[in-house]
Amino acid sequence: MDRIVIIGGSIMGSSIAYHLGLAGAADRVLVVEPDPTYEWAAAPRSAGGVRLMHGLPENIEMSRYGREVYRNFAALMDVDGEPGTFPFLEYGYLYLVVGHEAVAEAQASLKVQREAGVPNELLDRDELERRFDGVRFDDVDAGLFGPQDGFIDPYAAVQGFRRKAQSFGVEYLTDRVVDLETVDDRVNRVVTEAHGAIEADVVVNVAGAWAPAICAMVGMSIPVEPLSRPTFYFELREPIAPLPLTKDPSGVAFRTEGAGFAAGLTRPGAARGFQWDVGEAEHALFDSELWPVLAHRVPAFEALKVQRSWAGHYAYNRLDGNTIIGPWVGGLSNFYIATGFSGAGLQKGPAIGRAMAELLLEGGYQTIDLTRLSYQRVIDNAPLVEVGFKA
Ligand SMILES: Cc1cc2nc3c(=O)[nH]c(=O)nc-3n(C[C@H](O)[C@H](O)[C@H](O)COP(=O)(O)OP(=O)(O)OC[C@H]3O[C@@H](n4cnc5c(N)ncnc54)[C@H](O)[C@@H]3O)c2cc1C
């Protein structure tokens, strides 16, 4: 019986394990994950957003399946007949744009969304003011609104998939992969720090921002690198009603989080590599670049107080910011990857899990065709860029 070894057991690894288990293949699956608390993984450090606001049909379809799974998550992941709760907070996404070019891009992405049956709307300034109290729109031209978009608890999502996969019989090994051994055009052994070498018939690399290091063990080069993303959680003296995740034209994004709000900033020029500290430099950046934008956009934010901050890492695909999934085209025949999710992997987790299970068990995609997201485009140096909202 062929053994599938999954490297990394966070949202991707556990969703793949769950979908393989659902298809009756649990006894073939071993997940190697060093940290069952997922302290450093991107998933629990993420914003937990699930949106249909994408500019590529594949990404819309992946998030649509993600939304469906997460909306029914408690029942789907139940293991003991007592499903817990797993809220899907449908506060929406609001992508604000200014200038002809940005409005045209938002229109182009709306067209892709509408063609996929997503009920998003492009709202003008008057309509934005009518719908969203307490937010200032005098300096924007339009806002793309996704009413079906929302948020989940990402840590609960990882643990939910993991528990359910284990209930199917998937084995998790608490260990770290340190090397891969090959024979001819195949990986035949996965070497772990504490348990030594493990025989493998198929290897799936879903180690997030560490995936490039795993690829390097077999000489595979991917244009993916860790990109540190600081997040600041703040509260207000006078709480205000929840707001959609709002992406400002400056790149600053904020969303309701518990009793307060979480805010972050996407900076295209940010340095690559692991950077865990959110120290003086990041707090100075908050004061000089985030706070002015936040206080302008939502006047109630003027009195905000930052309570905590943390950093997580995107697995950032510098070719086009998009997912790479599938076998190593032109390389080892049994080595698969799924990485490059930037800030949108949590919502794609369910679909990536299903897609990888289809590839491994059926030899091809059965539901969403992700062929365009394969490693072939890296070989061809042919970026597949999304229009509109980018995480
Ligand atoms: C600040 C921030 C905000 C985000 N917001 C969103 C959002 O709103 N919506 C959304 O959809 N996505 C969001 N994301 C992106 C999302 O978190 C990631 O795309 C997703 O978590 C990727 O999942 P993963 O399983 O590939 O990687 P990870 O969650 O990073 O997991 C990788 C796993 O690999 C393991 N590993 C590492 N090295 C080894 C090894 N040598 N051997 C074995 N295992 C190993 C790690 O321990 C870890 O558990 C955000 C990310 C960040 C950083």
PDBQT file of the ligand as one rigid body, heavy atoms in Angstrom, charges set to zero:
ROOT
HETATM    1  C1  LIG A 401      -0.865  38.440   8.985  1.00  0.00    +0.000 C 
HETATM    2  C2  LIG A 401      -1.523  37.421   8.127  1.00  0.00    +0.000 A 
HETATM    3  C3  LIG A 401      -2.873  37.577   7.786  1.00  0.00    +0.000 A 
HETATM    4  C4  LIG A 401      -3.496  36.629   6.982  1.00  0.00    +0.000 A 
HETATM    5  N1  LIG A 401      -4.829  36.776   6.706  1.00  0.00    +0.000 NA
HETATM    6  C5  LIG A 401      -5.476  35.832   5.993  1.00  0.00    +0.000 A 
HETATM    7  C6  LIG A 401      -6.873  35.940   5.761  1.00  0.00    +0.000 A 
HETATM    8  O1  LIG A 401      -7.542  36.863   6.213  1.00  0.00    +0.000 OA
HETATM    9  N2  LIG A 401      -7.462  34.968   5.014  1.00  0.00    +0.000 N 
HETATM   10  C7  LIG A 401      -6.765  33.924   4.478  1.00  0.00    +0.000 A 
HETATM   11  O2  LIG A 401      -7.356  33.106   3.793  1.00  0.00    +0.000 OA
HETATM   12  N3  LIG A 401      -5.433  33.789   4.699  1.00  0.00    +0.000 NA
HETATM   13  C8  LIG A 401      -4.775  34.720   5.446  1.00  0.00    +0.000 A 
HETATM   14  N4  LIG A 401      -3.436  34.603   5.663  1.00  0.00    +0.000 N 
HETATM   15  C9  LIG A 401      -2.687  33.543   4.979  1.00  0.00    +0.000 C 
HETATM   16  C10 LIG A 401      -2.816  32.208   5.655  1.00  0.00    +0.000 C 
HETATM   17  O3  LIG A 401      -2.546  32.321   7.035  1.00  0.00    +0.000 OA
HETATM   18  C11 LIG A 401      -1.823  31.232   5.009  1.00  0.00    +0.000 C 
HETATM   19  O4  LIG A 401      -1.920  31.309   3.598  1.00  0.00    +0.000 OA
HETATM   20  C12 LIG A 401      -2.100  29.797   5.423  1.00  0.00    +0.000 C 
HETATM   21  O5  LIG A 401      -2.074  29.706   6.833  1.00  0.00    +0.000 OA
HETATM   22  C13 LIG A 401      -1.058  28.857   4.838  1.00  0.00    +0.000 C 
HETATM   23  O6  LIG A 401      -1.266  27.589   5.409  1.00  0.00    +0.000 OA
HETATM   24  P1  LIG A 401      -0.134  26.497   5.371  1.00  0.00    +0.000 P 
HETATM   25  O7  LIG A 401      -0.695  25.277   5.993  1.00  0.00    +0.000 OA
HETATM   26  O8  LIG A 401       0.397  26.447   3.970  1.00  0.00    +0.000 OA
HETATM   27  O9  LIG A 401       1.074  27.128   6.215  1.00  0.00    +0.000 OA
HETATM   28  P2  LIG A 401       1.234  27.356   7.792  1.00  0.00    +0.000 P 
HETATM   29  O10 LIG A 401      -0.050  27.645   8.458  1.00  0.00    +0.000 OA
HETATM   30  O11 LIG A 401       2.345  28.356   7.975  1.00  0.00    +0.000 OA
HETATM   31  O12 LIG A 401       1.765  25.948   8.278  1.00  0.00    +0.000 OA
HETATM   32  C14 LIG A 401       3.003  25.437   7.885  1.00  0.00    +0.000 C 
HETATM   33  C15 LIG A 401       3.321  24.270   8.824  1.00  0.00    +0.000 C 
HETATM   34  O13 LIG A 401       4.511  23.623   8.385  1.00  0.00    +0.000 OA
HETATM   35  C16 LIG A 401       5.209  23.189   9.536  1.00  0.00    +0.000 C 
HETATM   36  N5  LIG A 401       6.631  22.980   9.219  1.00  0.00    +0.000 N 
HETATM   37  C17 LIG A 401       7.586  23.905   9.015  1.00  0.00    +0.000 A 
HETATM   38  N6  LIG A 401       8.775  23.328   8.793  1.00  0.00    +0.000 NA
HETATM   39  C18 LIG A 401       8.573  21.986   8.839  1.00  0.00    +0.000 A 
HETATM   40  C19 LIG A 401       9.417  20.853   8.695  1.00  0.00    +0.000 A 
HETATM   41  N7  LIG A 401      10.728  20.986   8.446  1.00  0.00    +0.000 N 
HETATM   42  N8  LIG A 401       8.890  19.622   8.841  1.00  0.00    +0.000 NA
HETATM   43  C20 LIG A 401       7.552  19.459   9.084  1.00  0.00    +0.000 A 
HETATM   44  N9  LIG A 401       6.695  20.510   9.213  1.00  0.00    +0.000 NA
HETATM   45  C21 LIG A 401       7.197  21.747   9.102  1.00  0.00    +0.000 A 
HETATM   46  C22 LIG A 401       5.018  24.331  10.532  1.00  0.00    +0.000 C 
HETATM   47  O14 LIG A 401       5.228  23.905  11.875  1.00  0.00    +0.000 OA
HETATM   48  C23 LIG A 401       3.570  24.724  10.268  1.00  0.00    +0.000 C 
HETATM   49  O15 LIG A 401       2.656  24.120  11.135  1.00  0.00    +0.000 OA
HETATM   50  C24 LIG A 401      -2.775  35.518   6.476  1.00  0.00    +0.000 A 
HETATM   51  C25 LIG A 401      -1.431  35.358   6.824  1.00  0.00    +0.000 A 
HETATM   52  C26 LIG A 401      -0.806  36.284   7.644  1.00  0.00    +0.000 A 
HETATM   53  C27 LIG A 401       0.624  36.077   8.002  1.00  0.00    +0.000 C 
ENDROOT
TORSDOF 0
